């Protein structure tokens, strides 16, 4: 199988299952029945700071950080 075929197959598979992953346990939520970042303020003031999200998934937590004023957003899947 050619690399182009593998990439196309991977893209198609993720597009079919992506809805199950979008927005799951993304900031400001830490998980079911847990206080949220809006309540705990674990990150403190991130205005202008650089954020690296390792295992970013759908990127919803990065979007949250951007909305909180982060200066640079980096992601690693």
N, C-alpha and C positions, 0 to 999 in steps of 0.2 A: 504494500500500500504506500502511495506517495505521501510525503509530508503535507501537501496541500489537501489531500483527501482526508487525512487524519484531523487537520484543523477544521475542515468543514463539518466533519462528523461530530467533533467536540462542540463546536458552536451550535449545531442543531440540537444536540442533547441538552446543553445548558439552557437554550431558549425554551425547551419543552418543560424543564423542571425549575426554572428560575423563580417562578411565582411562589414556590414553597420556601425560598430562602430570603426574599426581599423583606427587609425590615424586621427580621426576627432578632430579638434581644439586642437591639441597637440602642446606643445612647440616645436619650438620657436614661433608658431602662437598663438595669443590671440583670434582670431575670424575674421570673414569677414571684410574687409576694415579697419582693425586696424593695427597699427604699430606692428612689431614683437619684441620679446625679443632681437633679434640681433641688433635692432635699439634702443630700450629703455634702455636696461641693468638694468631692475628693480631688478634682483637678485644679481647684482654685481658679485664679484669673489666667486665662489662656490667651488673652488679647495680644495679638502680634507674635505669638510664639509659634514655633514649628512643631507639627504633630506628625508622628509616624505611627500608623495603625498596622501592626503585623497581623496578618490573617484577616484582612478587612472585609471579606465577604462581599456583600452588596454595596458597601461604601456608605451606608446610612449613618454610621457613627461619625465618619469623616464629615459628612454633610452637617451633622449636629455641631461638630467642632468648628466648622467654617461659619456657621450661623452664630456661634459664640465669640467670633472675632479672631480665630486663629489666623496667623499670618501666612503660613505655608502648610500645605497638606500633602503628606506622602503616604503611599500605600504599598503593602506587600501582601500578595495572596498566598 
